[in-house]
């Protein structure tokens, strides 16, 4: 966007961690979504609970929650945050066919949790793939995006 500065680069163009020490602590929330597309027979394993590795949605949910808490270890310039809540919804969708994922992450802090929500969805989707790859290797992961961000100086954002 014209007129917007990239916050992770200093005046000399070098990457740096943004200094948030002067920002107010506010309640913040971010929601991200994504999906895993698979064949109807593969989705049937999810619905029946018959995947060889176990409960696909349950394990993917836990993996996504764990990933959200470790985002600062994965994204080099991301701040470690005191996450107060992570919710991960995984819903089988026969019309896709596949699984739709949505992560909601909350904190009270000086910076937002968009990366944590995106990481939760990404790792949960990768876990769905891992759990089902024995029966289908050509599944696709997509649609990963932030759909809501609220709190802080920049206010509320909702995707259309």
Beta strands, then each sheet from edge to edge (+ up, - down):
strand 1: 26-37
strand 2: 83-93
strand 3: 98-109
strand 4: 140-150
strand 5: 157-158
sheet 1: 2+ 3- 1+ 4- 5+
end
